[in-house]
Amino acid sequence: MIHSLFIINPSGDVFMEKHWKSVISRSVCDYFFDHQRKASSPEDIPPVIATPHHYLISVYRSSMFFVAVCTTEVAPLFVVEFLHRVVDTFEDYFSECTESIIKEHYVVVYELLDEMLDNGFPLATESNILKELIKPPNILRTIANTVTGKSNVSSTLPSGQLSNIPWRRTGVKYTNNEAYFDMIEEVDAIIDKSGSTVCAEIQGYIDCCIKLSGMPDLSLSFVNPRLFDDVSFHPCVRFKRWESERVLSFIPPDGNFRLMSYHIGSQSIVAIPVYVRHSLCLRESGSGGRLDITLGPKQTLGRTIENVVLEIPMPKSVLNCGLVTNQGKYTFDPVSKLLVWEVGRIDVTKLPNIRGTISLQSGSPPVEANPSINVS
Amino acid sequence: MLDSNKDNLKLEAMKRIIGMVAKGREASDLFPAVVKNVVSKNIEVKKLVYVYLVRYAEEQQDLALLSISTFQRALKDPNQLIRASALRVLSSIRVTMIVPIVMLAIKDAAADMSPYVRKTAAHAIPKLYSLDQDQKEELIQVLEKLLYDKTTLVVGSAVMAFEEVCPERIDLIHKNFRKLCSLLVDVDEWGQVVIINMLTRYARSQFTDPNLQDVDEDEESKRPFYEDENEVDEEQQEKRAPTLDPDHRLLLRSAKPLLQSRNAAVVLSVAQLYHHTAPRSEVHQVAKAMIRLLRSHREVQDIVLTSIAATATRRKVMFEPFLKSFFVRSSDATHIKLLKLEILTSLATESSVGIILRELQTYVAAHDPPFVAAAIQAIGRCASNIKEVTDTCLNGLVSLLSNKDQAVVAESVVVIKKLLQTQPSAHREIIIQMAKLVDSVTVPQARASILWLLGEYSERVPKIAPDVLRKMAKTFTSEEDIVKLQVMTLAVKLCLTNPKQTKLLCQYVLQLAKYDQNYDLRDRARFLRHIIFPADAESGGPTRLSKQAKKIFLAPKPAPVPESHFKDREQFQLGSLSHYINTKANGYQELPPFPLEAPDPKARDVETEPQVMEQAPLFTAKKVSSKKDSKFYSDTESPEDESEEDENSSDEDDDDDEEEEDSSSDKDEEEDDNEDEESSGLEEKLPKKVVKSNAKPKSDEEEEEDESDEDDSSSESVSDSDSEDESSEPSSVPKKQTRNAKPAKESTPVVKPKSNLDLLLDLDDGVFCQLISKVLSVIFCFQFLQHLLQS
């Protein structure tokens, strides 16, 4: 199982290490750095690297690498999933997970890692349990602790650990009982040059913030559950009930969590809320090109589309862009060659448009740009 | 500071030391000072000392022994958390001297009351094993006991320990197999992964191959089988199912809901279980879940795609409906793009190749060189795998030859070369066009390919080939080695077919090569010269060789068969580390082939009942309550029977419950809630339906709908259980309801619905059922009294 964990910052320093079995020298990370040098971007580093004696399994989150060292056969996804869970827990505890935050709270981080893994095997990963074992840091408590001499570490075993509902604390009390549900849907589509959809799929999540007292048992039913191609649930959801009645029945954890995520695949018809009309021509001769992009709403059923952002990774040869927008702002980063146009709300009467010239390095071949759109 | 009396100062000092440890700095010289503090009363100091101790005990064995007595004392602590953490640290101190102490501690802990401590004991087993291999036999005995445990908390860890210590002792699993299957859903995610992987191996060794009988008929019926996934399929499955061992079926059935787990590792392990053990007709069920994982983190995508790529080479049809999910997005990382291409080409069939080729065409225009190259190769693979499209592909590739990008041209040349080899019929124009490219292409690989082609098919272009050779001879010295080699080959081939025009040129080229810096080239030149131009005509040997020269050089060559390089991965268990890196990893357990004859299934028959009876009733009670726990989520509802109290067992139960309460006073409360539900469910005579109105505080739900989900009618409706509650105050509702439920509860024990017995059917022993129901009723009553007292 997981032998050691190294956390590496973008500049290639191992700034934290933790060993669950005997100590492995940090020089093992050199193999990782070799691969890092070879890869063009941090995303391209293979998640599993085999070295003569160890296997390095890494994830890349918030511009840090979490490298787990294993010595024996283990399901790689097991480790990857665990590392992501570690990062999620850090984010949960410290509200963000950056190098400086981890350095600042190294004691809590260390205690957390110690609680989460025993001898390389996950022990307690449910954030509700961890929070009972080790209180998340906040200023008020720090002050209170120094005054009263109390500690952040609980001395009793959280009751949740023992129950069959490990995700929920017992004895939760709220004066205002409330539950919030967020539905997030992402539409991913590939659209060809002529504007017809090649493939489109929806990935949706239901995130909850539950603040209910006691042991609430909720059910959530859908108008048309058949639409879901594939779903995955938080462990609190009763599988059987979903299979027989298509009703989500669950005892929620306390606080924020992701109840379910679902996928509506490429077989069903997915409506894409916006369309893009573009013309981009980069001439080889001379040193200029023209760009003209218009955005418009499509099948929105009367709702407005907001926070539209358009990103175009430009070919290497583009030097700069001189563009005019009738709405929103655009930025062009000459280093990463990324053109970002923040459109904002789409007004049906006046369609947002961006046009202008692009200056090119002379003599470089034209390349077809492929815009990817991010609507939120 | 560590010697100070104040906890605050100590804590501060420990924090700094831990900071040093975390940064990887050496802190071992502080060991004596730190170890003293292991007796500290302050729990946080203690914890940090533990962390330090585990890190450095190995280096300072003698001093570490000083701390042992503290742990031994802590092992007897009434607080289960302290017991468990003492055992954890004790077993983590890798000092050989304490092996007997740890052994003793593990034995004690394995029989501990608290499942948490037992879980820790299970964790400690592999630690001790790695410290001292001689303890194996004794450890296995403890492990056997732990495997019998029926608590979900313990089972996962016990199986993990089993995998580490004695994966070959498959006989230990027999008795627990059915229990493991039924508990699977409730075990924690990490335990699920380990259990499923272990059970896959188990299934491979204990059940016969489900695909054995229907191999031939499956080939024909495959297609209609996979296309519709609904009712029809189910029926057909049913027809075939009887060939499966009932236990095998149980395993597959209990693993299936886990495909919906949020944990990718669990999903993939179920997928591999199906891949390796399920009947062919059922494997496709996992495809959908695997596709879903593609939306996860990059690392997850990568590993899942690798698995899919390996599966797709063998089970094409499985992923065919999801073809479009493998279309490449411009935002994907390069290695993910490459994997997707790999899968796309593996999936290509006559019907789908059109769409795929269109996609591939667009990919060629991308600006990611390795990806473009792979896309062109993919076109080549499609072309040679599917005969119908070869010509179209070839035309497409030829048009790419006029592309502005050098790399694209070069790659297409190489691919065209391979394609032409497969069907060398009449492609004269292409060869001519390629010959023209020699002047412009600079990538050595491509130049070499062109030259080779010209040499091979020089008869078709008798005029051009010698001309090219002339040009190449001129630039010979400035070429790359790989091109030089091909120039020589071309020269020799031409010299054989068309000696009149090229003999001199050939000699010239070989002469140049003779003085090349590369020894490989020089060797080749010498070798060729002796075959083509035997130096001494009088000796017989060389002439015989040179007579055969034409046969040697112009022999028809078999066309290369482009294959997926994922083909050879079948030997490894899907989703394992070895599978990913395609070499055997340390400690990899081979998947055994299915046995021809199934071993005796009776081995799995659980005759644990008598054993349990023999044990103290105390243990029975524990077992029962865990049984009930497990049912809680596995089944929709489990209203248990209630009957008169059994005097004998009640005392023990009370003890047991009190024990539980010491640690977790709230646990009962939550169980009460469940029971409230259950009992009221009984009352309403709707045992199948979870009564959601009960024990559910009214909630002010607020929905925030996203803009983008407008027209798919999945508009969520948060069920506000009962709308009439809306007006009443949120907090008061649950209390009222529980109060309502209580009298109902008191009356229910008399009502004894027979139908509920079937929930306990898996315990086939009727007597045992009776016992359970009695014991349960005792627990319930006790908890109710408690509850009443509390409220």
Contacts between the chains, C-beta under 8 A, distances in Angstrom:
chain1	res1	chain2	res2	distance
A	1	B	160	7.8
A	14	B	24	6.5
A	15	B	23	6.7
A	16	B	22	5.0
A	16	B	23	6.8
A	16	B	24	7.9
A	17	B	22	6.9
A	17	B	23	7.7
A	17	B	24	4.8
A	18	B	22	7.1
A	19	B	55	6.7
A	21	B	94	7.9
A	21	B	130	7.5
A	22	B	58	6.0
A	22	B	94	6.2
A	23	B	55	7.3
A	23	B	58	7.6
A	26	B	24	5.7
A	40	B	334	7.3
A	41	B	333	7.2
A	43	B	298	6.2
A	43	B	333	4.0
A	43	B	334	8.0
A	44	B	333	5.4
A	44	B	334	5.3
A	44	B	335	6.0
A	46	B	302	7.2
A	46	B	335	6.4
A	47	B	298	7.7
A	47	B	299	3.9
A	47	B	302	5.3
A	47	B	303	6.5
A	48	B	303	7.4
A	48	B	577	7.0
A	48	B	580	5.3
A	48	B	581	6.2
A	50	B	581	4.6
A	50	B	583	7.0
A	50	B	585	7.8
A	55	B	577	6.1
A	55	B	581	7.4
A	55	B	585	6.6
A	58	B	299	7.5
A	59	B	297	6.8
A	59	B	299	5.0
A	60	B	298	7.0
A	60	B	299	7.5
A	61	B	297	8.0
A	70	B	577	7.3
A	71	B	586	6.0
A	72	B	585	6.8
A	72	B	586	4.6
A	72	B	587	3.6
A	73	B	576	6.1
A	73	B	577	5.2
A	73	B	578	6.0
A	73	B	585	4.4
A	73	B	586	6.3
A	73	B	587	4.7
A	73	B	588	4.1
A	73	B	589	7.1
A	74	B	577	5.6
A	75	B	193	6.0
A	75	B	197	6.6
A	75	B	265	5.9
A	75	B	268	7.2
A	75	B	269	6.4
A	75	B	575	5.6
A	75	B	576	6.0
A	75	B	577	7.0
A	76	B	303	5.2
A	76	B	575	7.6
A	76	B	576	7.8
A	76	B	577	5.3
A	76	B	580	5.3
A	77	B	264	5.3
A	77	B	265	4.1
A	77	B	268	5.0
A	77	B	269	7.9
A	77	B	300	6.5
A	77	B	303	5.2
A	77	B	304	7.4
A	77	B	575	6.4
A	78	B	190	7.2
A	78	B	193	5.3
A	78	B	265	4.3
A	80	B	264	7.5
A	80	B	265	7.6
A	80	B	297	7.3
A	80	B	299	4.6
A	80	B	300	5.8
A	80	B	303	6.5
A	81	B	263	5.6
A	81	B	264	5.2
A	81	B	265	4.4
A	81	B	300	7.1
A	82	B	190	7.4
A	82	B	265	7.9
A	84	B	297	5.8
A	84	B	299	7.8
A	84	B	300	7.8
A	106	B	18	6.9
A	106	B	19	5.3
A	106	B	22	4.8
A	107	B	15	4.9
A	107	B	18	5.6
A	107	B	19	7.3
A	107	B	48	7.2
A	109	B	22	7.5
A	110	B	18	5.5
A	110	B	21	7.7
A	110	B	22	5.7
A	110	B	51	6.2
A	111	B	47	6.4
A	111	B	48	7.8
A	111	B	51	7.4
A	114	B	47	7.8
A	114	B	50	7.9
A	114	B	51	5.7
A	118	B	88	5.9
A	118	B	92	8.0
A	118	B	120	7.3
A	118	B	123	4.7
A	119	B	91	7.8
A	119	B	92	6.9
A	119	B	123	5.5
A	119	B	124	7.8
A	119	B	126	6.4
A	119	B	127	5.1
A	121	B	123	6.3
A	121	B	157	7.0
A	121	B	160	5.4
A	121	B	190	6.9
A	122	B	188	7.7
A	122	B	190	4.1
A	123	B	123	7.3
A	125	B	188	7.8
A	125	B	189	7.6
A	125	B	190	7.3
A	146	B	8	7.2
A	149	B	7	6.3
A	149	B	8	6.6
A	151	B	11	7.5
A	151	B	42	6.6
A	151	B	43	6.0
A	151	B	44	3.6
A	152	B	44	6.5
A	153	B	43	5.3
A	153	B	44	4.5
A	153	B	47	5.6
A	154	B	43	8.0
A	155	B	43	4.7
A	155	B	79	7.2
A	155	B	81	7.0
A	155	B	82	7.7
A	156	B	79	6.6
A	156	B	81	5.8
A	156	B	663	7.4
A	157	B	79	7.5
A	157	B	80	5.5
A	157	B	81	3.8
A	157	B	84	7.4
A	157	B	114	7.9
A	157	B	116	6.0
A	157	B	663	6.1
A	157	B	664	7.5
A	159	B	663	7.5
A	159	B	664	3.8
A	159	B	665	7.7
A	159	B	666	5.0
A	159	B	667	5.6
A	161	B	116	6.0
A	161	B	153	7.7
A	162	B	114	7.4
A	162	B	115	6.4
A	162	B	116	6.0
A	162	B	153	7.1
A	162	B	663	7.0
A	162	B	664	5.5
A	162	B	667	6.6
A	163	B	629	7.8
A	163	B	664	7.3
A	163	B	667	5.5
A	163	B	670	6.3
A	164	B	152	6.7
A	164	B	186	6.4
A	164	B	629	4.0
A	164	B	630	7.2
A	164	B	632	5.4
A	164	B	633	6.9
A	165	B	632	8.0
A	165	B	670	6.9
A	166	B	188	7.0
A	168	B	670	8.0
A	170	B	664	7.5
A	170	B	666	3.4
A	170	B	667	6.8
A	170	B	669	6.5
A	170	B	670	5.7
A	171	B	666	5.0
A	171	B	669	7.6
A	174	B	731	7.8
A	175	B	731	6.9
A	176	B	700	7.6
A	176	B	730	7.2
A	177	B	697	4.8
A	177	B	698	6.7
A	177	B	699	5.5
A	177	B	700	7.1
A	177	B	730	4.3
A	177	B	731	6.0
A	178	B	699	6.1
A	178	B	700	4.6
A	178	B	701	7.6
A	178	B	702	7.4
A	178	B	730	8.0
A	179	B	699	4.2
A	179	B	700	7.3
A	179	B	701	5.1
A	179	B	702	7.8
A	179	B	718	7.8
A	180	B	701	7.4
A	180	B	702	5.2
A	180	B	704	7.1
A	181	B	701	6.6
A	181	B	702	7.4
A	181	B	703	5.4
A	181	B	704	7.1
A	181	B	716	7.0
A	181	B	718	5.8
A	182	B	704	5.2
A	182	B	706	7.9
A	183	B	703	7.4
A	183	B	704	7.0
A	183	B	705	5.7
A	183	B	706	5.2
A	183	B	709	6.3
A	183	B	716	6.0
A	184	B	706	5.8
A	185	B	706	5.3
A	185	B	708	4.9
A	185	B	709	4.5
A	186	B	708	7.7
A	187	B	708	5.9
A	188	B	329	7.1
A	190	B	327	5.6
A	190	B	329	6.7
A	192	B	362	7.0
A	198	B	324	7.4
A	198	B	327	6.5
A	198	B	359	7.2
A	199	B	324	3.8
A	199	B	325	7.5
A	199	B	327	5.2
A	201	B	324	7.8
A	201	B	325	6.9
A	202	B	709	7.9
A	202	B	712	7.1
A	203	B	295	4.9
A	204	B	709	7.1
A	204	B	714	7.9
A	206	B	716	7.1
A	210	B	699	8.0
A	212	B	697	5.1
A	212	B	699	5.9
A	213	B	697	5.7
A	213	B	731	6.6
A	213	B	734	7.0
A	214	B	673	6.9
A	214	B	695	7.1
A	214	B	697	6.2
A	214	B	734	5.5
A	215	B	669	7.6
A	215	B	670	4.9
A	215	B	673	4.4
A	215	B	674	7.7
A	215	B	695	6.5
A	216	B	695	7.4
A	216	B	696	5.0
A	216	B	697	5.3
A	216	B	699	7.3
A	216	B	734	7.8
A	217	B	673	7.8
A	217	B	677	6.9
A	217	B	690	6.9
A	217	B	692	6.1
A	217	B	694	7.7
A	217	B	695	6.1
A	217	B	696	5.2
A	218	B	692	7.1
A	218	B	696	6.6
A	218	B	699	7.6
A	218	B	719	7.6
A	218	B	721	7.9
A	219	B	690	7.1
A	219	B	692	4.7
A	219	B	719	5.3
A	219	B	721	7.1
A	220	B	716	7.2
A	220	B	717	8.0
A	220	B	718	5.8
A	220	B	719	5.6
A	221	B	717	6.5
A	221	B	719	5.1
A	222	B	714	6.0
A	222	B	716	6.0
A	222	B	717	6.9
A	223	B	713	5.8
A	223	B	714	6.8
A	223	B	715	5.9
A	223	B	716	7.7
A	223	B	717	5.9
A	224	B	713	4.7
A	224	B	714	5.6
A	225	B	714	7.6
A	227	B	712	5.8
A	227	B	713	7.0
A	227	B	714	4.7
A	228	B	714	7.2
A	229	B	288	6.6
A	230	B	288	4.7
A	230	B	289	6.2
A	230	B	291	7.1
A	230	B	292	4.7
A	231	B	260	5.9
A	232	B	260	5.0
A	232	B	261	6.3
A	232	B	262	5.0
A	232	B	267	7.5
A	232	B	289	7.6
A	232	B	292	6.4
A	233	B	260	5.5
A	233	B	261	7.5
A	233	B	262	6.4
A	234	B	262	5.9
A	235	B	189	6.9
A	235	B	261	7.3
A	235	B	262	7.2
A	238	B	633	5.8
A	238	B	636	6.7
A	239	B	185	6.5
A	239	B	257	3.8
A	239	B	260	6.4
A	239	B	633	7.8
A	240	B	257	7.4
A	240	B	634	7.1
A	240	B	635	6.2
A	240	B	636	5.2
A	241	B	636	5.4
A	241	B	690	7.0
A	242	B	260	7.7
A	243	B	257	7.0
A	244	B	636	7.3
A	247	B	719	7.9
A	249	B	690	5.7
A	249	B	692	7.2
A	258	B	262	7.1
A	261	B	262	7.2
A	261	B	292	7.9
A	263	B	291	7.3
A	263	B	292	4.7
A	263	B	295	6.6
A	264	B	712	6.9
A	265	B	288	7.7
A	265	B	291	6.9
A	265	B	322	6.9
A	265	B	325	6.8
A	266	B	322	7.2
A	266	B	324	3.9
A	266	B	325	6.0
A	267	B	321	6.9
A	270	B	712	7.7
A	271	B	710	7.9
A	271	B	711	5.2
A	271	B	712	7.5
A	273	B	707	7.4
A	273	B	708	5.7
A	273	B	710	7.6
A	299	B	711	6.4
A	300	B	707	7.9
A	300	B	710	6.4
A	301	B	710	4.7
A	301	B	711	5.7
A	303	B	707	5.5
A	303	B	710	5.6
A	304	B	707	7.5
A	305	B	707	6.3
A	306	B	707	6.8
A	313	B	330	7.1
A	315	B	367	5.7
A	316	B	367	7.1
A	365	B	404	4.1
A	365	B	405	6.2
A	366	B	404	7.7
A	367	B	365	7.2
A	367	B	367	5.1
A	368	B	365	4.5
A	370	B	330	4.8
A	370	B	366	7.0
A	372	B	329	7.4
A	372	B	330	5.4
A	372	B	331	5.8
A	375	B	708	6.7
